[in-house]
Amino acid sequence: MSRRVSMPAADDLFRRTAENERRGQGKNAPVRAVPDAPETEVEAGEKRPSGRIRHDEKITVYVTSAELLELEQTRLRLRGEHGLAVDRGRLVREAIGLVLSDFDAHGEDSALVRRLRE
């Protein structure tokens, strides 16, 4: 008897099921580990961060140790003082959403333009 643990293969974990077939998702439909978020209508001009879905795109951003520490402290304050358990990625996506909405709404007078000109 082998002492090795037998783990399922990726094909077993992400195989097509009868439920996928019933929903009309054919054999060529992509298999998602995390389903897409439902599409919601957003007011004109309002940008909303993507929230907790599987993200297909990635960027790398370099920050100073002080900026990373401030980001972590903010994350911990959100959890401790406001009961919001968010990860750094979610926090950054929310911040980007706020900055882009402000830029769309105020253009030349936005905080982004002012800070980039400093």
C-alpha positions as CSV (number, residue, x, y, z in Angstrom):
1,M,0.0,0.0,0.0
2,S,1.4,3.4,-1.0
3,R,1.8,6.1,1.6
4,R,1.3,8.9,-0.9
5,V,-1.8,10.9,-0.7
6,S,-3.9,10.8,-3.9
7,M,-5.1,14.3,-4.9
8,P,-7.6,15.1,-7.7
9,A,-6.2,16.5,-10.9
10,A,-7.2,19.9,-12.2
11,D,-9.4,18.2,-14.8
12,D,-11.4,16.6,-12.0
13,L,-11.8,19.8,-10.1
14,F,-13.0,21.8,-13.2
15,R,-14.9,19.2,-15.1
16,R,-18.2,19.9,-16.9
17,T,-21.2,19.0,-14.9
18,A,-24.8,18.2,-15.9
19,E,-25.8,21.5,-14.3
20,N,-23.6,23.4,-16.8
21,E,-25.3,21.6,-19.6
22,R,-28.8,22.4,-18.2
23,R,-27.9,26.1,-18.0
24,G,-27.1,26.1,-21.7
25,Q,-23.3,26.3,-21.2
26,G,-22.0,24.1,-23.9
27,K,-18.9,22.0,-23.9
28,N,-16.9,25.0,-25.2
29,A,-17.9,27.4,-22.5
30,P,-15.0,28.4,-20.2
31,V,-14.9,27.0,-16.8
32,R,-14.5,29.6,-14.1
33,A,-13.3,28.9,-10.6
34,V,-15.1,32.0,-9.4
35,P,-18.2,33.1,-11.3
36,D,-18.4,36.5,-12.9
37,A,-20.2,39.1,-10.9
38,P,-23.7,39.9,-12.2
39,E,-23.9,42.9,-14.4
40,T,-25.6,45.8,-12.7
41,E,-26.7,49.1,-14.1
42,V,-24.6,52.0,-12.9
43,E,-25.6,55.6,-13.1
44,A,-24.1,57.5,-15.9
45,G,-20.5,58.6,-15.2
46,E,-20.2,56.6,-12.0
47,K,-17.3,54.2,-11.9
48,R,-17.6,51.2,-9.5
49,P,-14.7,48.9,-8.5
50,S,-15.0,45.3,-9.5
51,G,-15.2,44.0,-5.9
52,R,-14.8,40.3,-5.1
53,I,-14.6,38.5,-8.4
54,R,-11.9,36.6,-10.2
55,H,-9.8,39.2,-12.0
56,D,-8.2,38.3,-15.3
57,E,-5.8,41.2,-15.6
58,K,-2.9,42.1,-13.4
59,I,-0.6,45.0,-12.9
60,T,2.5,45.4,-10.7
61,V,2.8,48.6,-8.7
62,Y,6.0,49.4,-6.7
63,V,5.5,51.3,-3.5
64,T,7.8,52.5,-0.8
65,S,7.9,50.7,2.5
66,A,6.2,53.7,4.1
67,E,3.4,53.6,1.6
68,L,3.0,49.8,2.1
69,L,2.9,50.3,5.9
70,E,0.3,53.1,5.5
71,L,-1.8,50.8,3.2
72,E,-1.6,48.0,5.8
73,Q,-2.5,50.4,8.7
74,T,-5.5,51.6,6.7
75,R,-6.6,48.0,6.0
76,L,-6.3,47.2,9.7
77,R,-8.2,50.4,10.8
78,L,-11.0,49.5,8.3
79,R,-11.2,46.1,10.0
80,G,-10.9,47.3,13.6
81,E,-12.9,50.5,13.5
82,H,-15.5,49.8,10.8
83,G,-15.8,46.0,10.7
84,L,-14.7,45.8,7.0
85,A,-12.4,42.9,6.3
86,V,-10.8,43.8,2.9
87,D,-7.5,42.8,1.4
88,R,-5.0,45.2,0.0
89,G,-6.1,44.5,-3.6
90,R,-9.7,45.4,-2.8
91,L,-8.5,48.6,-1.0
92,V,-6.4,49.6,-4.0
93,R,-9.3,48.9,-6.5
94,E,-11.6,51.1,-4.4
95,A,-9.1,53.9,-4.2
96,I,-8.6,53.7,-8.0
97,G,-12.3,53.8,-8.5
98,L,-12.7,56.9,-6.4
99,V,-9.9,58.7,-8.2
100,L,-11.2,57.8,-11.6
101,S,-14.8,58.9,-10.7
102,D,-13.5,62.2,-9.4
103,F,-11.4,62.7,-12.6
104,D,-14.5,62.0,-14.8
105,A,-16.7,64.3,-12.8
106,H,-14.2,67.2,-12.3
107,G,-11.6,66.9,-15.1
108,E,-9.2,69.8,-14.8
109,D,-10.3,70.5,-11.2
110,S,-9.9,66.9,-10.0
111,A,-7.6,65.9,-7.1
112,L,-5.7,63.6,-9.6
113,V,-4.8,66.5,-11.9
114,R,-3.9,68.8,-9.0
115,R,-1.6,66.2,-7.4
116,L,0.1,65.2,-10.6
117,R,0.9,68.9,-11.3
118,E,2.6,69.3,-7.9
